[in-house]
Each structure stands twice: as structure tokens, then as C-alpha cells.
């Protein structure tokens, strides 16, 4: 099985951009797309309409058309380009009798254009309509669309700039041509020019098979284009409206429908296991993400590497201070903040030194030589590192000094952006689960100390650190933090008290004086008694259990202050 080059989902629409050996199309439809029609007469090309933003290969293609006697009509900048290259092109406005207007927003949207594209050449009624209204037929439509994706990928692009790059006439023209592919050839990419010109020269026109294939590629391109626009407007242009909705209601509605475009970035070594094929697909507007990160050193990335790198980046981007995290099997086994990145790195590695072996590291600041030296300590093995950037000295150290130097992947992700509200997608059998991302509300907004013992001022930094970290751990999740560093983690257990036991076991003596955070409420007071015995000095949790009173009483018994946040952070 070859993984497809792209997938566009307006759930459940699936597509691939380049037609080849495999497709997500149903077999019967795929078979029809590849039917050879050698007995049919090629469709001639006498008149072409050309209007493109990408001029790649256009001069050469148009010359080949002109040599075959094809009459060319064009607009604005495309016509000037053709004339400058010695290719005669007639002005569309002269043909329609209607000038371009509204800064080019209206130029090809005219019955004399669309009638000439959509007319069925085998229907007398259509041909009579052409004669009655003086409409000429167009046998070839060459259009590529305004560069919307490229425009919105630029930093700080304004909404009004993006709106002006939404093509209206272009998609209408190529959809009309693709619909009438029985008679009309449509080209939407410079990569298609040679196939069309070759058939025109060898057959005197284009074959049914080629026109059908080009029509399918056309509808694939318009699906991709519309999907990109929808994604941008929902994720970027509609941000202010969404924020207003969130402010006005606790539960704003999810979209009634949504589109998702995925384009293959590259194939991976394998999936979760070596017998599984895998690839990385990108979504539109993924700048400042792992997908757009630059690999500076190391062997190919695996499926699991990318999952862990994404988790590492997702954690460190949440901290303002220099911070480091160590990820193992998609859970943090060490994390820390400090006044210097090298100190944070050392504290993170000491969180669980045994688990750190073979881990993935993430940093939220530029990696200098002193941090790289910390990573060269004896007995440590690192699979991959993600950071905004690496100094030349750090790259030299990490690619030459440690024993694992040849294989470590070094990923530069660019400037770290704070997490913004977005949607999370999870595939299930027969559908897709969609939810808003779990972002933390402002600290202390709903926090309430529910015990008799107050929170000591010296504990607040550790409490905030622990509460930030627990939402990144698989539930049931318990973390222990001390001195702005993880010292114990209990993850993914079926019983919360088991997670407490694991976290305490990992922390050992460091539990004494630590802060405990729980991603959800304690159903019983047994975890409190166990934490008190180990030396926990404060607890933060959502609250909301039927036995909250018993849990609070247990804290009061041990004089442990406890905070209720009012927000749960399950991570399944």
C-alpha cells in the first residue's frame, strides 16, 4: 500500500492530488477513471482561455498551442505576459464587450465565456444558443488560482489581504470546464501542460482519458483551495468572533461542518511498529509547528519520534521562563524551569534519570553550548531534541561529542508561540471526534483554598508548575513537583491511588516537601493519607467528588493545604 499524497476531508470526503497506483476513491470509480478510450475521436482544441497567476512554463506551452493554430484569449497580466513573449492573445473584455471592473474582481464572469465553455457540442439546442447569442466555444481552459495559501502563510497577514486572494472567477471557470470535460480540456497546473501539448500534436486533440483525468484533478484542486479558505477563516479570521462567543457563553457551539486538507510532507521510516507504513501530512497554516520545523542533524524521523517531539514542544511552549522537558512514550518523565536553560535541562534530566535514557527533549529557548554540554553526560542517550534554534557551538557539540551523535535528530522549530485556542481531532471507527484544545484558564481565576491550612507564599510557584504539568500526563495523572521541577509522575493508571503510589515511588526521598497535582478529583481520601505519609506539603486538584468533604477532612487531619481549581484535565 502506498500512502496518498494528500487527503481533503469535509468529513468524510477523501482525495489524493496526484493520480497514480493507489487512491482513496472507491474501486469502481477508480477503474472508470483509467478506462482507455482509443476508439473515440480526440476533442479538438481551436480556442483557449488562459488566465493564470503562476506563469511557470506558460510561454513554452502557449507557443506550442499557437503553432497548432489555437486562438488564445486572455486577461490582464496574463495577456501582457503572453504578448511580451511574442504570443498573440486576444483581450477577453474585447470579446465580451464588458470591461474588467472592481479592481479585477469581475472580468471573466460573463455568459459569453461560460456559454462557450459549457455548451455541449453534440446537442443542437446548445449549438443554436451559441449562434443566437454570438458565443464562441472554448475548447481549452488554462487557469490556476490566486495564491491564497501562499498569502496567508506570510506572517502578520491581515484578513482583508487574505480576502482579496480568494479567487471567484478562476474556480468557476475550471469547474465549468471540468463539468464539460466530454468536450473541453482543463489545465489547473503547469505540470499538466506537456501532456496536453503532446496529445494535441500527436492526436490532433485530447483523448477522453486525459480530459477525464484532468477534470478529476481540477475538482481535487478546487476542493483543496476551498478547504484552505475555510480553515483560515475558522482558525484565523474568525478568532475575534470565537473569543466573543466564548466570553458570552460557557459552551459555544461546534461548527456544523468542517473541512480539513492534508498534504503529505514526507514518508516516515515506519509507524508505531516496523511493520506499519506511515507518513506525515501537513495541514494549512502550520508555521511555527513541528511540521514546518527544520531537521538540522540526525537520521530520519519515525512516527513515535514525531508524537513525542510534538508533546515536548506542546509542554515547553507553555512556560515563560527557560524550560526543558523529557518525554518518554508520550508522557513527561522530567521537566523543569530555571533562570538558565542549562540549569532547567539538568533539573529535567534528574527528574527520572532511568526513564530519561532514550527520551525526547524539548526546550523553549535557543540552545547554547552550556546546555549541549549537559546533554553529553555519561550514560545518557537521547533520541531527538526540539528547540527554537541551536547555536553553532551547540550543533558542533551535539553532532560530534556524545556517543549517540550520529543518530540524534535536532529539530529547529523557530520562534515559540504561546498556545492559541484550536481544535483537536481524534479518529475513531467510522468518524472523527473534535474538541477544543485543553488550554488552561488564568491561574487563580477559580482557584479556592478549601482547607483550614493556608497556602504558604513559597509554594505558589511549585503549585502553578505542577498544575501546568499534570494536564500533559495521561490520566489518571498525578505529578509531584519541587523547586519548579518534576520529581515524580504517575500516569495512565486505572486507579488514582495507584498513580499516587507510582509518583511517590519515582520521587523517592524527593517527595518530602513536594507539591502534588491531580488531573481529576480524588474519589476517596486514601490518596491523601498516602501523600501525607510521603511528605507532600500541598495539593492542587479540580474537586467535585461526592466525597470532597472526606478528602478535605483528610487534608485538615494532616495539616496539608489543598486548592480546588474547578477545572479537570483528563488526557486519554
Phi and psi in degrees as a GROMACS rama.xvg file:
@    title "Ramachandran Plot"
@    xaxis  label "Phi"
@    yaxis  label "Psi"
@TYPE xy
-100.411  126.248  UNK-2
-69.6168  139.669  UNK-3
-67.7331  156.809  UNK-4
-73.0896  -30.0633  UNK-5
-155.783  156.745  UNK-6
-137.227  123.92  UNK-7
-113.053  120.601  UNK-8
-115.164  115.549  UNK-9
-107.387  49.471  UNK-10
2.03992  114.106  UNK-11
-111.174  42.8787  UNK-12
-75.7945  130.67  UNK-13
-126.7  142.862  UNK-14
-150.742  166.467  UNK-15
-131.352  144.537  UNK-16
-78.2529  -39.1757  UNK-17
-107.966  127.092  UNK-18
-83.7356  134.795  UNK-19
-162.496  -134.788  UNK-20
-73.5832  -27.7185  UNK-21
-135.204  157.218  UNK-22
-158.238  158.079  UNK-23
-87.9899  2.44629  UNK-24
-69.3861  150.599  UNK-25
-64.3425  147.57  UNK-26
-55.4691  -40.2958  UNK-27
-64.5234  -40.4919  UNK-28
-69.5223  -40.1259  UNK-29
-61.639  -40.0371  UNK-30
-62.5701  -42.3219  UNK-31
-64.1739  -31.5955  UNK-32
-67.5821  -21.8541  UNK-33
-108.532  10.7065  UNK-34
-64.5555  132.149  UNK-35
-83.294  132.825  UNK-36
-122.963  58.5683  UNK-37
-66.5031  -21.7352  UNK-38
-82.3252  -13.4235  UNK-39
-79.3009  159.477  UNK-40
-88.0253  128.875  UNK-41
-58.1031  144.348  UNK-42
-80.0639  123.906  UNK-43
-70.8669  158.559  UNK-44
-121.814  105.514  UNK-45
-104.847  -29.5031  UNK-46
-140.802  135.38  UNK-47
-125.719  145.292  UNK-48
-112.466  121.484  UNK-49
-125.001  124.812  UNK-50
-152.822  105.303  UNK-51
-133.315  150.174  UNK-52
-92.0675  -33.158  UNK-53
-95.4751  111.819  UNK-54
-89.2781  7.40264  UNK-55
-56.3644  124.884  UNK-56
70.1986  3.67115  UNK-57
-70.3454  -41.1401  UNK-58
-60.9646  -46.8821  UNK-59
-62.8167  -43.2283  UNK-60
-65.3457  -44.2439  UNK-61
-65.8734  -34.8597  UNK-62
-63.5779  -40.0849  UNK-63
-65.6269  -36.3768  UNK-64
-65.5918  -45.3302  UNK-65
-62.0626  -37.7524  UNK-66
-64.4287  -24.3159  UNK-67
-93.7622  9.68816  UNK-68
81.104  17.7033  UNK-69
-77.8864  130.213  UNK-70
-84.6152  129.354  UNK-71
-112.647  130.923  UNK-72
-114.1  143.801  UNK-73
-153.424  178.121  UNK-74
-132.129  154.769  UNK-75
35.8795  -121.2  UNK-76
-64.6218  -32.864  UNK-77
-65.839  -43.4613  UNK-78
-63.0568  -43.297  UNK-79
-60.7703  -41.284  UNK-80
-60.6127  -45.8464  UNK-81
-64.4242  -44.6662  UNK-82
-62.4256  -38.9666  UNK-83
-62.9848  -24.8059  UNK-84
-99.1138  18.6781  UNK-85
75.7039  21.8359  UNK-86
-110.245  123.555  UNK-87
-74.3146  125.523  UNK-88
-135.423  129.474  UNK-89
-84.4614  147.82  UNK-90
-80.4323  127.917  UNK-91
-58.6363  -41.3242  UNK-92
-61.0794  -35.5924  UNK-93
-66.0541  -35.5088  UNK-94
-73.0733  -44.8011  UNK-95
-79.3532  -22.3758  UNK-96
75.5565  16.176  UNK-97
-133.371  121.804  UNK-98
-75.8644  160.28  UNK-99
-62.3842  145.822  UNK-100
-147.471  169.268  UNK-101
55.6782  48.254  UNK-102
57.5678  36.025  UNK-103
86.2909  1.52562  UNK-104
-63.3729  -31.7404  UNK-105
-122.494  114.864  UNK-106
-149.337  -38.7739  UNK-107
-110.57  -3.1699  UNK-108
-79.7513  84.1217  UNK-109
-150.312  142.504  UNK-110
-58.3282  -30.6167  UNK-111
-71.0746  -19.569  UNK-112
-86.6063  -53.3598  UNK-113
-73.3838  -29.4477  UNK-114
-63.7435  -39.9329  UNK-115
-70.1572  -23.2386  UNK-116
-86.5774  -43.1838  UNK-117
-87.0314  -11.3638  UNK-118
-61.6497  132.222  UNK-119
-86.5306  118.128  UNK-120
-70.6464  -11.9527  UNK-121
-103.19  8.16912  UNK-122
-112.957  121.368  UNK-123
-62.2029  -35.2635  UNK-124
-63.381  -40.3062  UNK-125
-65.8189  -41.7558  UNK-126
-67.1343  -35.4118  UNK-127
-64.163  -39.1856  UNK-128
-62.4399  -38.6735  UNK-129
-62.288  -45.3504  UNK-130
-66.9244  -41.4554  UNK-131
-62.9608  -32.5552  UNK-132
-109.342  8.8349  UNK-133
62.9978  42.592  UNK-134
-102.543  130.458  UNK-135
-92.66  147.406  UNK-136
-81.1324  145.539  UNK-137
-113.508  121.229  UNK-138
-97.6683  -14.2224  UNK-139
-140.356  129.359  UNK-140
-119.676  118.166  UNK-141
-115.084  104.883  UNK-142
-142.885  128.42  UNK-143
-119.607  151.396  UNK-144
-86.624  161.8  UNK-145
-52.0701  143.69  UNK-146
-76.3643  67.3616  UNK-147
-63.364  -49.3957  UNK-148
-59.8136  -41.8738  UNK-149
-66.6626  -35.9281  UNK-150
-65.7824  -49.6067  UNK-151
-75.6214  -12.1983  UNK-152
-76.812  -14.4228  UNK-153
-73  144.146  UNK-154
-66.1414  142.606  UNK-155
62.36  26.0046  UNK-156
-67.626  137.998  UNK-157
-86.5632  153.745  UNK-158
-58.8599  -41.9203  UNK-159
-65.0133  -30.9527  UNK-160
-67.3252  -42.3032  UNK-161
-63.528  -41.5176  UNK-162
-58.9752  -40.3274  UNK-163
-69.6623  -14.1338  UNK-164
-97.7615  11.6121  UNK-165
-86.5763  111.213  UNK-166
-77.5104  134.176  UNK-167
-110.89  -54.6439  UNK-168
-64.6973  -40.1242  UNK-169
-58.3081  -55.349  UNK-170
-58.676  -35.6305  UNK-171
-64.6965  -43.0251  UNK-172
-62.5699  -49.1898  UNK-173
-73.8273  -30.3875  UNK-174
-67.2198  -38.8301  UNK-175
-63.2189  -45.518  UNK-176
-63.9437  -41.0044  UNK-177
-67.0045  -37.8802  UNK-178
-61.4675  -38.7437  UNK-179
-98.2485  35.6258  UNK-180
-64.9644  -12.5949  UNK-181
-60.4814  -26.0264  UNK-182
-126.268  -19.1393  UNK-183
-119.322  138.995  UNK-184
-98.4637  135.219  UNK-185
-122.122  134.974  UNK-186
-123.213  124.882  UNK-187
-118.046  -1.32812  UNK-188
-148.906  142.492  UNK-189
-56.4222  -25.1819  UNK-190
-66.2467  -13.859  UNK-191
-94.0331  -12.3672  UNK-192
-60.1929  -44.0452  UNK-193
-64.8942  -39.824  UNK-194
-62.0499  -41.3202  UNK-195
-67.5824  -46.9489  UNK-196
-63.8229  -39.2044  UNK-197
-62.5137  -44.1485  UNK-198
-69.6847  -38.1218  UNK-199
-59.6652  -40.9308  UNK-200
-75.915  -33.7262  UNK-201
-90.8974  -32.1989  UNK-202
-110.088  -13.2938  UNK-203
83.6921  4.45197  UNK-204
178.234  -168.966  UNK-205
-108.091  145.787  UNK-206
-77.1051  159.613  UNK-207
-57.8404  -41.3468  UNK-208
-62.6678  -43.4838  UNK-209
-67.9782  -43.6498  UNK-210
-63.4405  -38.5968  UNK-211
-65.9027  -41.7985  UNK-212
-63.9611  -43.716  UNK-213
-65.398  -36.0807  UNK-214
-63.8757  -42.5099  UNK-215
-63.2725  -42.6089  UNK-216
-64.8867  -33.3622  UNK-217
-62.914  -50.5514  UNK-218
-66.1572  -30.6477  UNK-219
-64.4893  -41.1706  UNK-220
-69.6453  -38.5104  UNK-221
-69.9933  -33.1084  UNK-222
-63.261  -43.2532  UNK-223
-63.7546  -42.3125  UNK-224
-63.9282  -48.9996  UNK-225
-64.8651  -36.3553  UNK-226
-63.6787  -41.0534  UNK-227
-63.6718  -40.5862  UNK-228
-64.5304  -45.5542  UNK-229
-61.5465  -42.9454  UNK-230
-61.7428  -43.908  UNK-231
-64.0825  -46.6802  UNK-232
-65.0208  -35.9074  UNK-233
-74.695  -40.8088  UNK-234
-87.5296  -30.9752  UNK-235
-116.466  -60.0903  UNK-236
-62.6612  -30.4808  UNK-237
-94.8257  12.2823  UNK-238
-61.8105  -45.0679  UNK-239
-62.6289  -40.0237  UNK-240
-65.291  -40.3105  UNK-241
-65.239  -40.8718  UNK-242
-63.9941  -36.6183  UNK-243
-65.0777  -42.2226  UNK-244
-63.386  -41.736  UNK-245
-63.124  -38.9628  UNK-246
-68.129  -31.8426  UNK-247
-87.0548  -24.4747  UNK-248
-142.514  143.553  UNK-249
-71.5135  -23.0794  UNK-250
-134.579  75.3223  UNK-251
-63.755  148.778  UNK-252
-68.7719  147.536  UNK-253
-77.0352  156.153  UNK-254
-58.3784  146.33  UNK-255
-68.8062  -29.1514  UNK-256
-153.451  160.649  UNK-257
-153.78  155.485  UNK-258
-117.836  147.983  UNK-259
-140.462  118.842  UNK-260
-101.74  130.781  UNK-261
-125.971  128.522  UNK-262
-122.268  133.123  UNK-263
-63.0063  123.967  UNK-264
-84.651  -49.1866  UNK-265
-171.476  159.803  UNK-266
-77.0922  149.658  UNK-267
-102.993  163.186  UNK-268
-57.5662  -44.188  UNK-269
-171.256  179.28  UNK-270
-86.3366  -145.994  UNK-271
-59.5283  -30.7354  UNK-272
-130.105  155.334  UNK-273
-59.0596  -23.99  UNK-274
-84.4062  -0.135835  UNK-275
-105.673  124.416  UNK-276
-73.7492  152.445  UNK-277
-156.713  157.798  UNK-278
-149.622  158.767  UNK-279
-101.274  128.023  UNK-280
-112.684  142.857  UNK-281
-105.084  149.407  UNK-282
-100.225  160.677  UNK-283
-61.9823  148.812  UNK-284
62.4804  51.4325  UNK-285
-106.722  26.7628  UNK-286
-61.3817  146.063  UNK-287
71.0262  24.6251  UNK-288
-123.372  173.9  UNK-289
-64.0451  -31.9355  UNK-290
-63.0632  -35.843  UNK-291
-93.9753  1.96985  UNK-292
-67.2038  153.04  UNK-293
-99.4125  126.984  UNK-294
-84.8095  114.598  UNK-295
-89.3151  -22.4318  UNK-296
-164.585  153.868  UNK-297
107.411  171.574  UNK-298
-77.7342  -179.591  UNK-299
-61.7893  151.534  UNK-300
-83.4943  146.578  UNK-301
-103.627  169.372  UNK-302
-55.2822  -47.9919  UNK-303
-67.9735  -35.6298  UNK-304
-56.5107  -46.4207  UNK-305
-66.7112  -39.7614  UNK-306
-60.3783  -45.7459  UNK-307
-70.3566  -39.2559  UNK-308
-62.5513  -40.2956  UNK-309
-64.8851  -40.0582  UNK-310
-64.3146  -42.3165  UNK-311
-60.7244  -46.8573  UNK-312
-64.6777  -40.5809  UNK-313
-61.6089  -27.6551  UNK-314
-82.8413  -53.7243  UNK-315
-66.815  -25.7031  UNK-316
-68.1111  -13.5595  UNK-317
-84.225  -6.72662  UNK-318
-110.404  140.787  UNK-319
-84.6718  -36.2937  UNK-320
-74.6334  159.388  UNK-321
-54.0862  124.916  UNK-322
-139.907  153.246  UNK-323
-139.526  151.623  UNK-324
-141.649  146.662  UNK-325
-116.153  124.021  UNK-326
-109.737  136.542  UNK-327
-138.826  121.686  UNK-328
52.7993  44.4634  UNK-329
67.7764  16.4654  UNK-330
-124.765  144.689  UNK-331
-74.1432  126.254  UNK-332
-105.272  -7.26728  UNK-333
-161.579  142.166  UNK-334
-162.289  149.312  UNK-335
-163.139  155.054  UNK-336
-120.68  149.474  UNK-337
-158.934  178.29  UNK-338
-79.5515  -16.6197  UNK-339
-130.7  146.415  UNK-340
-64.6604  -36.1577  UNK-341
-64.6999  -36.1113  UNK-342
-68.288  -42.9446  UNK-343
-61.6242  -38.7857  UNK-344
-61.8598  -46.9861  UNK-345
-64.035  -42.3516  UNK-346
-64.3387  -39.2202  UNK-347
-65.6753  -42.6065  UNK-348
-65.6622  -30.6995  UNK-349
-79.9815  -7.47771  UNK-350
-60.7358  -43.8317  UNK-351
-153.58  79.4006  UNK-352
-56.3276  -35.9705  UNK-353
-64.691  -47.2447  UNK-354
-71.9985  -25.0123  UNK-355
-63.9934  -22.0195  UNK-356
-63.8728  123.545  UNK-357
78.6899  17.9785  UNK-358
-87.7242  176.709  UNK-359
-111.65  132.636  UNK-360
-111.651  144.561  UNK-361
-129.605  140.947  UNK-362
-129.659  149.3  UNK-363
-102.948  6.49213  UNK-364
-137.958  164.076  UNK-365
-51.8168  129.311  UNK-366
-89.0109  118.401  UNK-367
-101.317  178.436  UNK-368
-60.8018  -37.3262  UNK-369
-65.1539  -35.631  UNK-370
-69.6058  -40.9879  UNK-371
-60.6761  -38.0292  UNK-372
-63.9873  -37.1281  UNK-373
-59.9741  -35.9292  UNK-374
-75.1013  -8.18465  UNK-375
-95.7032  13.3018  UNK-376
-64.0394  147.283  UNK-377
-59.3048  142.422  UNK-378
83.4537  -0.982208  UNK-379
-99.6001  137.501  UNK-380
-128.773  128.021  UNK-381
-119.043  133.399  UNK-382
-81.7313  -44.3111  UNK-383
-160.064  155.882  UNK-384
-136.063  133.956  UNK-385
-119.964  135.278  UNK-386
-156.006  162.699  UNK-387
-56.982  -41.9312  UNK-388
-166.548  168.758  UNK-389
-131.151  137.731  UNK-390
-71.6596  162.058  UNK-391
-59.5411  -38.9054  UNK-392
-66.5543  -41.0162  UNK-393
-64.5195  -42.4243  UNK-394
-61.3185  -42.2077  UNK-395
-61.4129  -44.2634  UNK-396
-65.1607  -49.7281  UNK-397
-71.0443  -23.1897  UNK-398
-97.7715  -0.0249001  UNK-399
-133.299  -31.0988  UNK-400
-87.1479  -54.637  UNK-401
-70.5116  161.719  UNK-402
-63.3694  -28.568  UNK-403
-91.5987  17.6689  UNK-404
-57.6412  -35.4233  UNK-405
-71.6765  -29.3174  UNK-406
-103.656  -18.8501  UNK-407
-63.7904  130.988  UNK-408
-90.1342  127.393  UNK-409
-112.681  113.992  UNK-410
-112.219  120.41  UNK-411
-99.2693  116.689  UNK-412
-99.1495  -5.84971  UNK-413
85.122  -165.563  UNK-414
-62.9583  135.559  UNK-415
-80.424  123.177  UNK-416
-100.361  139.903  UNK-417
-63.697  149.308  UNK-418
-63.4072  135.41  UNK-419
-110.695  160.042  UNK-420
-61.0146  129.695  UNK-421
-150.262  -179.75  UNK-422
-106.41  141.391  UNK-423
-103.935  138.694  UNK-424
-118.655  135.449  UNK-425
-132.795  125.454  UNK-426
-81.5278  130.65  UNK-427
-124.68  169.759  UNK-428
-60.9422  116.356  UNK-429
85.397  3.736  UNK-430
-173.938  -171.533  UNK-431
-135.172  129.67  UNK-432
-90.3621  132.987  UNK-433
-128.228  132.613  UNK-434
-145.101  159.586  UNK-435
-66.8236  145.468  UNK-436
-63.3601  149.52  UNK-437
-82.3812  89.728  UNK-438
-102.086  145.16  UNK-439
-76.4866  135.222  UNK-440
-70.3859  166.281  UNK-441
-54.4473  136.493  UNK-442
-57.0406  141.624  UNK-443
73.5258  -0.716161  UNK-444
-59.3925  -48.0827  UNK-445
-118.43  10.8332  UNK-446
-72.1187  144.513  UNK-447
-145.32  124.817  UNK-448
-76.3215  119.355  UNK-449
-106.014  -0.628637  UNK-450
-105.492  168.066  UNK-451
-69.0845  -38.2564  UNK-452
-75.0163  129.202  UNK-453
-79.8722  168.314  UNK-454
-84.8367  123.422  UNK-455
-67.422  141.188  UNK-456
-55.9083  -34.4588  UNK-457
-67.883  -14.6235  UNK-458
-93.135  -12.4489  UNK-459
-61.76  -40.0096  UNK-460
-62.2898  -42.5207  UNK-461
-68.5381  -35.282  UNK-462
-64.6619  -46.5038  UNK-463
-63.2394  -40.4882  UNK-464
-63.6065  -46.5021  UNK-465
-63.3285  -41.1126  UNK-466
-67.7736  -35.5109  UNK-467
-65.0343  -42.6386  UNK-468
-72.5775  -33.4252  UNK-469
-66.3796  -25.6618  UNK-470
-75.8768  -8.29353  UNK-471
-98.5861  3.01995  UNK-472
-106.861  139.918  UNK-473
-62.5195  135.652  UNK-474
-78.422  154.35  UNK-475
-66.3901  133.243  UNK-476
-119.195  132.275  UNK-477
-133.52  131.088  UNK-478
-127.278  148.593  UNK-479
-117.13  131.044  UNK-480
-130.573  144.547  UNK-481
-151.296  134.543  UNK-482
56.6568  43.125  UNK-483
56.1685  41.4341  UNK-484
-147.376  146.155  UNK-485
-72.0699  132.983  UNK-486
-120.011  -13.5323  UNK-487
-161.213  139.832  UNK-488
-135.315  131.144  UNK-489
-118.709  117.288  UNK-490
-130.188  144.876  UNK-491
65.5313  25.64  UNK-492
-91.959  152.676  UNK-493
-75.9275  -22.0605  UNK-494
-119.142  134.127  UNK-495
-66.0282  -36.6597  UNK-496
-65.629  -30.6925  UNK-497
-65.9931  -39.3113  UNK-498
-63.1369  -37.9441  UNK-499
-62.3961  -44.5921  UNK-500
-61.3426  -42.9662  UNK-501
-65.5907  -44.6252  UNK-502
-60.1989  -43.1184  UNK-503
-65.9114  -39.798  UNK-504
-63.0877  -41.9228  UNK-505
-65.5628  -39.3455  UNK-506
-75.7596  -33.3391  UNK-507
62.2089  -132.796  UNK-508
-64.6526  -20.4102  UNK-509
-71.7577  -10.9135  UNK-510
-61.262  -34.8519  UNK-511
-61.8763  117.571  UNK-512
90.8459  5.01336  UNK-513
-90.9399  165.159  UNK-514
-105.62  137.656  UNK-515
-108.618  134.057  UNK-516
-122.084  138.452  UNK-517
-122.354  136.185  UNK-518
-72.625  -19.7722  UNK-519
-143.133  176.241  UNK-520
-68.177  159.973  UNK-521
-87.8589  120.498  UNK-522
-74.404  -21.6694  UNK-523
-141.66  161.294  UNK-524
-80.4574  0.936181  UNK-525
-61.2634  -36.8046  UNK-526
-64.9584  -34.0665  UNK-527
-66.1527  -44.9507  UNK-528
-61.6089  -40.0452  UNK-529
-68.4163  -40.3254  UNK-530
-65.7051  -40.7884  UNK-531
-63.0399  -40.978  UNK-532
-61.5751  -32.4075  UNK-533
-85.329  -8.52135  UNK-534
102.351  16.0579  UNK-535
-64.9359  137.18  UNK-536
-110.255  -8.03918  UNK-537
-162.569  152.883  UNK-538
-134.077  138.398  UNK-539
-127.959  131.953  UNK-540
-157.26  164.437  UNK-541
-68.6244  -34.8257  UNK-542
80.2232  175.456  UNK-543
111.92  4.32396  UNK-544
-80.1042  152.799  UNK-545
-62.8577  -24.6018  UNK-546
-104.749  25.9775  UNK-547
-53.5348  -40.16  UNK-548
-60.8961  -39.6857  UNK-549
-70.1892  -37.2257  UNK-550
-66.1088  -43.6225  UNK-551
-63.5142  -41.6685  UNK-552
-61.8109  -37.9568  UNK-553
-64.9976  -39.706  UNK-554
-64.7651  -43.0758  UNK-555
-62.6231  -37.696  UNK-556
-58.4491  -39.8884  UNK-557
-97.0649  5.47301  UNK-558
55.1996  42.1554  UNK-559
-103.194  119.258  UNK-560
-69.4856  143.959  UNK-561
-137.373  139.891  UNK-562
-111.63  135.582  UNK-563
-99.2118  129.88  UNK-564
-97.3808  -24.1176  UNK-565
79.8778  5.42071  UNK-566
-132.946  127.985  UNK-567
-92.835  154.418  UNK-568
-135.84  53.6097  UNK-569
-59.622  141.966  UNK-570
-137.501  95.1914  UNK-571
